[in-house]
Every structure is written in structure tokens, then in C-alpha cells.
């Protein structure tokens, strides 16, 4: 089983990069499941709308994951319960949060579980992702041993801790949120694939997708600044491709991919 995962889609540029490059990438790597993090996909870079969600699905995406900006566009409350292919972090408060934290995808008679969790270090103090992930994985193992997790977290230590905690129990733990692709893709000792951060998809010449001037000003004067998505310049698409043994659920390889409008790095 081959899974393509593409990192945090930011603004209109990010959505257009999916439209332009996803067909080409799928032709090259031939994934059976494509997962995209879409929590920054609106033009303002926070949240997702129903129209953008439908656009991403029409471009060939199978599952859209979210993160700490899941609720930044209130429109999501109108449609998240109506789809199984848009998932939010599982560890939001139970019973009072709309939507689902995982989904199951059929792949040639085998099921892939796609999970979404959010970290707590330097982020909102949600329910414990470690204990909840352990309980959910034990439940899902009765159905499938092919399990992919998007762990939306700030601290690199927390991302690696989650991967090591679940090593051998899930197929892959890939980090999102920090928008910069890391160079540490590897298979852990018990055959779980890990990457600290898959990177972002959006404006290549911004600062994490935002206009640089306002970000730099905040560092210079320490005053609040309104960050806006950069709308001009090159685009970037960041992702990874993971191969999973269908029988054991173990990852056999993980490879990063990085596209800009003027360069392909693989």
C-alpha cells in the first residue's frame, strides 16, 4: 500500500498547487491513498470551507486532515458531520466536538485507518493525545494494522515521542503544523515510518506562507501584527510517500517530495 501525504495547504496558492501538481505527482508515484492537511486552506490562511474541501477532493484527494485552525472558519460546523473524509484532531473534547478524528479507507480489500491528533506543547491544552492514541490504535487493530497518523504539533520532541510511543503499533506518524519540511524521514526500529514535519503547500516566498513584512515587524517591535497570506510569487508543495506492507502494517519506506514552480527536489 502506498500513501501520499501532502502538508499544510495555505491559502489560494496552496489550493492551486494541489490542482496543478497533484495529477503529475500521482502519475509519478502512483499512490493508492492521498491525504492532505487542509487546516490553512482558506484565502486568509486559517480554516477550511466547504467549497475548498470539495475542490481538494475533486483534484484527487482521498482524506483531508485538520489541526489547531480546524474551527477558524465557522462554516465548517455546517458540513463536517456530513463527511467521513474530513477529519479533525481526535483529542478535542469528547462528546462536545463535531466531526470525527479518524476515518477508514478501503484499498484493494484492505483498510487504511487515517488518524488526526494534535499536540499540547506550546499549543492548546487538549485531551492527552498519547493515551487516546493508544486506546484508538488498540481498537483499530481489530480491523486493520495499516494505520497512518497526522500529528499536528509544535514541538519536535513531542512529535518524535508520539512516534516512538506508537512504534510498531502504527504504520506511520508524520508531523504537521510548523510548515517547514524536515530532513529526518526514517523507519523506526519497530517499523513505523516517521517524519518530524512534512512541510507546507502554498506561497514559497513567504514566511510559513505569510507576507514577510508583518512577521519581521513583530520580531522587531514585539507588537501584535496581523499576518496575511502572501498572494504573489512562486508556489511550493511539500509531501512524503510512504510504502506499507499490507499484511504486517509495517512501513517499508518513506521518502520526502518537494516541488516549487521552478524546481523539483526528490
N, C-alpha and C positions, 0 to 999 in steps of 0.2 A: 504494500500500500504506500502510495506516495502522496504527501501532504505539502501543499504550497501555502505558506503563511506570509502575509504582507502587513507591514507595520503601519502605525497610526496615520490614517488618511487625514490630511489637513487642508481644509478649505476647498475652493473650486479647483485649484491647481492639482490637489491630490486626487480628486474625483476624476479629473480629465486624464491624469497619468494612468489611472486604472483603466479607463476607457481606451487609451492609446496603446498601452504596453501589455495589458493582461492577455489579450489574444496571442500576442507574439511569445510571451513567456510560457503560456500553456502549450503552445505548439513546440517550443524548445524542450521543456522539462516534462511535459505530459503528466501533470498531477491528476490524481483521482478525486481529491478534495481540495478546494481552495477556501482558505479562511482569511478574512481581512478585519483588522481593527478599525472601526469607524467612528470612534467617540469624538473626533475633532473634525468631522466631515462637512459641517455647515459652513457657509461663506465666512462667518465670524470665527471659525475655528473651535467651536465648543458645541458638543452635542451632535445629534443626527436628526434629520427629518424623514418623514415617510417617503417623500419623492426621491431623496438621495438614497435611502435604503433600497428602493425599488430599482433605481438606476444601477447601483452596485450589483444587485442580483442579476439584472439584465445583461451585465457585462461578463457574467460567468462566475460570480462569487457564490459559494455554497452556504457560508456562515459568516455573519458579521458579529464581532465581539465589541465590547464597550469598556468603560473604565470610570474614572472619577468624574468625568463630564457626562456621564450617562443621562443625567436629568437636566442638563444645562439648557436644552431646548424642550420646553414643556409639551410640545406636540407629541413627543414620544409616548406620553401617557395615554394617548388616544389609540395607539396601534400596537404597542409592544406585546400585549397579551394575545394578539391575533396571529402571531407568527412564532414558529418554532426555530427559525433560522436567525433571529436577532436575540443575542443573549447578553445579559449584564452580569457584573460580578456577583457570584453566588453568595458571598458573605455580607451582602446588605442585610439589614434586619429581617429575620424570617417572619412570614405571615403578614407583613405590612408593606412589602415592596412588590410592585408589579413586575411582570416578566419572569424569565427563567434564567438560571445560572449555568445551564448546560443543555446540550442537545445531542441527539444520536443521528448519525448519517449512515445510510446503507451504502456499502462499497462492495459490489460483486459478491453478495451473500454474507459479507462480514460487516459488523458495525464499528464505526469510529465514534467515540464519545469526545465531544469538544467542550472543554470546561473554561470558564472565565472566573478568575479570582482577583481580588485587589489587596495589595499590601497595606501595612499600617504604619511603617516607619516613615516619618515626615509627611504623612497623609492622614486622612480622616480615620478616626478610631472605630473601624467597623468590627464586626464579629471576627473571632480568631480564624484566619484563613487556614492555619495548619491543621487544627483539629477537624474543622469542617471538611477540608480536602481529604483527609484520611478517611472520614466516615463516608463521604461520597464515593471515593475510589473503591472502598470495600463493597459498597452497594453495587457499583457499576461492574465490578469484576465478575459478578454473577451473570452478566450479559455479554461483556466483551473485555478483552485485555488490551485493546488498542485505544489508548486514551491520550489526547492532546490537551495541554493547558496553556492558555494565555494568562500569564501572571502579571497584572498591571501594577507595577510597584516602582517606588523611587530609589530605594537603597539597593545597591548591587549585592550587599551581604544578605539581604532578605530574599532576593531572587535565588541566589545560589543555595541558601539554606532550604528553601522550599524544594528545589530540585534534588538536593541531597536527601532530604527527608522522604521524598517520594521515589527515590532512585530504585528502579526495579519494579515499582508498582504502577508506573505510568510510562507511556512511550516517549513523551517529550514535555518539557517545561520551557517555554520561551517567554522572555520578558518583553513588556512594552512600557510606554509612558515617558521615558527620558529622551526619545526621538533621535538618538544617535546610535547607529549600528556599532556593536562591539565586535571585537576580533577574537572571541573565545568560544566559538562554536565547537562542541565536542560531545563525545559519548561518555557518560559517567560509568563507573565500574560495574554497576548492575544493569547497564544497557538502556539508560534513559538519556535521550538527547537533550542538550542544554545550550542556550544562548542567552547571555545576560540581557541584551536588548536587540530586537530585530531592526530598530530604526524607524524612520518616518517616510511617508509618501506625500509630497507636496512641494512647496517652494524651496528650491535648492539653495538659493542665495539669501534666505532669511536666517533668523536665529530661532531654531526649532520651529520654523515655519512662519515666524512673526517678523514684522518690519524691524530692522536692526536699531533704528534711531531711538525708539521709545525704550527698548531694552537697555541700550547703552546708557541712556539718560538716567534710568533708575539706578544703575550702578554708580553713576557719577554723583547724583544728588540725594539718593536714598529716599526719594519721594515716590508715592504711588504713581503708576503710569498705566495708561490704557493700552494694552497690546492689541495690535491689529494684524491680520494675516497679510503677508506680502502677496501682492497680486501680479507682479511682473517678474520677468526673468525666467531662468531655467527651472525645470521640474526635476525631482528626484523620486525614485521608487526603491524602497528597501524591503527585503524579504529574505526568506530562507526556504529551503526544500529539505524535507525530512523523509527518509525511507524507513518503513516499519515492517517488520516481519509479521505477516497476518496471523500466524499460528501462535507465536510466543508473545506478541505485543512489544517485543524489544525493538529499539531503534537500531538500524544498521548503518546509517549515515546521516549527517546534517551538513548542509552547505549553504552559505550566505549568497545572496544575489544583490546587486546594486546597479541601478540604471539611472543615468541622467540624460537629459535631452541631447547631450553631445558626447556621451561616453557610456560604455557598458563594462562593468567590472564584475568578474566572476571568479 
